[in-house]
């Protein structure tokens, strides 16, 4: 089948076009429902490629019954043969004349981000000789991956500043087609940053006096249309550094969101923006001090409660076994209590549980003078119920459904007594 003519190659600002359906095929989506893919003789819809997502919009057409249909485009993809397929929920017969309408807000946003990426990558290359190895245009932000040593914040801000100066200069962004041989000569001369792995003519995007880049995406007519570029941050990744950025109207939305968060935070803290850093630092310091104080009180409470529990249980057959369950204490406290209770008196062992909805967390602990392994006992008891858990000889833990708590507790208690009996303790 003859590949579709791609109208966006010559005019990325084309919002409407006419064409005809040249092929139709039915597929199943992720839910198993039918979705149809339409091929057109020409299309202005951009398919997902090169880090840039597909265009959306509608196809207006009339099948043989004459009904005028306005069909939403859900996805656009290119196959290995270069055919562009438009994913729709309503099929149109081959030969149907259609009018395509691009979702212009989405297209223009993608052009701002993509042209901004060309600009930012070119600045990194010109200033630092750092190449871009990948680009991703996301729903809210975009990223480029650089083969670079770790960046500094001042260095990153300098790249951002230079990019915005070039945006202010409103340099022309032009598109031209060159033969493979000419492209190879440009690459050898350092005029192209990379060369696609394919034969035949190729499309080159030029930013005046800055960059030449082989690319099949949609772009603006000048750097001024980018509207501004804001670097949001950077992080180390396996192949170098990932830089996150937004351009144009996305920058306005990001700034508005940041402003709203800042104002809400300032209101909660009853402070002004200049004092915010000091206020947050003070809150963090107070929070750490309060956490230390709470932990100290928890430990004192656990010690006090453990001593009470230890005193209530006599030795029977060489073992003080304390069993308890709590639904009003978190699992970390019950674990601490189990450890403290087991250590509070000789010959003492505990089987404690913390209830959490339909689950129960079991803790098994022993005094150091008892010769059995809590981890092995709990692991084997859980395994008989098809569950998993374990721990050390002194303290073990596991999780089970609430309805199995009683059976698990009995299994652990019986295993402790059996271990003592086998050790010769009556």
Secondary structure by P-SEA (a helix, b strand, c coil): ccccccccccccccccbbbbbcbbbbbbccccbbbbbbbccccccccccccbbbbbbbbbbccccccccccccccccccccbbbbbbbcccccccbbbbbbcaaaaaaaaaaaaaaaaaaaaaaaaacccccccccccccbbbbbbccccccaaaaaaaaaaaaaaaaaccbbbbbbbcaaaaaaaaaacccccccccccbbbbbbcccccccccccccccccccccbbbbcccccccccbbbbbccaaaaaaaaaaaaaaaaaaaaaacccccaaaaaaaaaaaaaaaaaaaaaaaaaaaaaaaaaaaaaaccccccccccccccccccaaaaaaaaaaaaaccccccbbbbbbcccbbbbbbbbcccccccaaaaaaaaaaaaccccccccccccccccccaaaaaaaaaaaaaaaaaaaaccc
